Amino acid sequence: MTLRDRGRLYLDLIRWDRPQGWLLLLWPTWLALWMAAGGFPGWHLLAVFTLGTILMRSAGCAVNDVADREFDRHVERTAHRPITSGRISVKEALGVGAALAVLSFALVLTTNTPTVLMSFGALAVTILYPFTKRFFSMPQAVLGVAFSFGIPMAYLALGQPLSPTVGLLVAGNLLWVLAYDTEYAMVDRNDDLKIGMRTSAITLGRFDVAGVAAFYAGGIACWAIAAQQSGLGWFTQLGLASAAGQAAWHVWLIRGRERMACFKAFRSNHWLGMGVWLGAVLDTLAR
């Protein structure tokens, strides 16, 4: 196998051709940066959190595929992943994940001590998440915690306290993750039932669509209160209204529980997050 072929396998391992994953992480992190700074957070922190988000999501993909390699071979959508198909060894995948995590940590070291300390928690939850699918009925909640660490880290990096507003942003993001990752889990539900995987889609059962709707509603409500507490105005409200409209469309898409419709809803979620962030940016510019 040539070096180019090996490189393509590594890119496949970290889902380089599927940016939706890191965009779902990026928008709430950018939202926190803009809200904490009251505007543009500066090129240094923007670069640190953008690159760090991409690197840690990529490292998380490698860890996830190592943990799920025996399960993935029994799931139609994941049977051809590089580790499961034997094209990349477990040792190689862990090496890639470790290298990406080290690069991300090097970026965090350019911030401040509180941010560096919190990054250890982010790494721990990232490693823990794949294994919770074996014993926890709602592993998507653990993913929500992992995907929310960028929010308090952004505030700490800007020297801001971890206020109730930060808690609302985290809660809103966690509920949003529950919504879109339940849609994702609905795609694989039949395969997951056969292999004994635990997911929110299985736990919610016939209430899965209602659960997704409730998660969306709760998440957007948390963001709306946080925006109000931060003094954001009409643009953010428009962004939240756009998010609510997209959430309603997603619930409509998944109502029949068809695999491709659920996958379409999941893949569209990054637009929802971008709308909320863009509203906050416009509000800070209008001040």
N, C-alpha and C positions, 0 to 999 in steps of 0.2 A: 504494500500500500504506500503511495507517495505521500509526501509531506502535505501536499494540497488536499488530498483525500482525507488525511487525518484531521487537518484543520476544519474541513467541512463537517466531519463527525462531531468535533468539539462544539462547533457553532450550532449544530442540530441539538446537541445535549443541552445547551443553555437557551434553546428556543429563540435564537437570534432573529429568525425570520417571522417570529410572532411577537411583535412589540406590545400587543395589548396588555401582556402581563406586567411589564415594567411601567407602562402608562397608568395602570390602575394604582400603582404605588406612587407614581410621580405627582399626579394632580393633588391629592390631599397633602403631600409633603410641601409642594409649592404653595398651596393655599395657606398652610401654617407659616411658611417663611414670609409671605406677603403680609399676613395679619400680624405676626409678631413684630415685623419691621415697620409696619404702618405704610408700606410701600415697597419699592424695589430693595431687596435685601443685600445687594452688592454682588459683584461678579465672583468673589471668592467663595462665599457660602452657596451661591447658586450652582457653581461648578462642583463643589464638594457634595452637595446633596443630590444633584442630578446624576453625577457619575457613580456616587455611592449607591444610589437606588438601583441603577442598572446593574452594577457589579454584584450587589447582594441578592437581587432577584435571580441573576444568573447562577450564583453559587447555590441558592436555594433549589433551583431546578436540578442541579447535579446531585445534591443531597437527597432530594425527593425521589429521584429515579433510582438511586442506590437502595433506598429504603423499600421502594415499591417494586423492585425488579421481579420478584416472584409473583406478585399480584398482576403486574402489567401484562404478562404473557397471556393472561386469560381474559383481557379486556380488548375488545375490537379496536378501539381508538388508540390504544397505547402499546399494542403488541410489537410494533416495529421501532420502538425507541432504541437508541444506540446500545444501551446496556442490556436491555431485555433481549434484543436480537443477537447479542454476543459480539457486536462490532467494536465495542469499547469495554475494557475490563473495569471491574469495581475500583481497583487501585488507581487506574487512570482517571476515572470520574472523580474520585475523592481528591486526587491531586489537582485537578482543574478547579474544583470547588474551593479547596484550601487556598490556592493561588489567588482566586478572585476575592475571597474574604480578606486575605492579607492586604491586597491592593486597596480594598474598601477601608480597612482599618487605618492604613497609611493616610488616607484622605481625612478621616476623622481626627487623627492626631494633629492636624493643622487647625483645629477649632479650640475648644477649651476643656478643662478637666471634667465638669459635669456631663458634657456631651460624650466624652470618651468613656466615662463610667457607664452611661446608659447604653452605649453600643454593645457592651458585653451581654446585657439582657436581651437585646435584639438578636444577637448571634445565638444565644441559648434557645430562644423560642423558635428561631428558624430551623435549628437542628431538631428540636423536639417535635415540631408539627407533623412531619410525615408519619411518625410512630403512633400518634394519637388516633389515627384511623383504625387502629386495632382494638382499642378499648374505650374510646370516648364517643358518645352518641352524636355529638355535634363538633367534630374536629374543625369545621369551618369557623367556629368561634376562636379557636387557637390561631388559625390563619389570620383572623381579624386582628388579634393582638399583635402578631408578627408584622402585619402590614400597617400597623398604626404607630410603630415606634418612631418613625420619621417626624411625627407631629410634635411630641414633647422634645425630641432632640433639636428640632428647628428653633423652638422657643429658647431652649437652654443655650444653643449656639449664639443666639442674639442677646443673651444676658437677661432674658425675661423670666419671670417666675412661672411656675406651673399652677396657673389659676384655674378656677372652675370653667372658664372659657376653653382652656386646653382640654379639660376633661370632657366637655361637650363635643369638641372636635373629634376626640378619640372615640367616644361613644358613637357618634354619627358614622365615623368611618368603619367601626367594627360592625355596625348594623348593615352598612352598605356592602361590606365583604360577605356577610351572611346572606344577603339577598343575591348577589351575583354568583357566589360560589355554590349556592343551592341550585341555581339554574344550571350551573356547570355539572353538579352532581346528578341532576335529573337526566343528563345525557347518558350517563353510565349506570343508571340505577339497576337495570336488569343484570348486567355483568357483576356489579358490586354485590348484589344479593346472592349470587351463585358462589362467590369466593369469600363471603363473610366480611367484606369491608364495611365499615360504619361511616355513614354520611348523614348530613342534615336532611337530604331528600328522602332517605329511607326512614329516618326517625319521625319526620313530619307526616309521612304516609299520605293519606288522601287530603291532608291539610297543607300540602307543599305549596300550592299556588297562593293560598291565603297567607301562609307564612312568609313567602317572598314579598307579597304586598305589604304586610305588616312591617317587615324589616326595612323596606324602602321608606315607608311613611315615618317610622321612628328615626331613621338616619337623617332624612331631610329635615325633620322637626328639630333635631339636635343641632344641625348646622344653622338653621334659621335663628335659633335662640343665641347661639355663639356669635353669629353675625350681628345681631341686635346688640349684644353686650359689647361688641367691639366697635360699635358706631358705624357699621357699614350701611350703605343706603340702597337706592333703587336698583342700581346695576346688579348688586348681589341678589336682591329679591327677584329680579328677572332671571338670573342664573339659577336660582333655586326653583323658580316656576318652570324653567326649561327642564331641570332635573326631574321635577314631579311629572311633567308631561312624558318624558322618556321612560320613567318608571312605570307609568300607566300603560305605555305601549308595550313594554317588556312583559308585564303581567298578562296583557292581551295575547302576546305571542305564545306564552307558555301554557295558556289555559287548556290546550289539548294534550299537553305533555309529550308532544312529538320531539324526537331527538334533535333534529336539525333546527327546529324553531327555538328550542331551549338553548342550543349552542349559539344561534344568531343573537339571542337576547344577551347572553353572556359576553360575546365579543363586542357588543355595542356599548358596553358600560363605560368605557373610557371617555366617550363623548359626554356622558352625564357628568363625570368628574371635571372635565375640561370646562364645561359651562359654568360650574360653580366657581372654579378658580378664576376664570376670565371676568366674571362679575365682580369679584373682590378686587382684581387688578384695576378695573375701570373705576371702581369706587375710590380706591386710594389715589388714582391719578386725578380724580375730580375734586379732591379736597383742596 
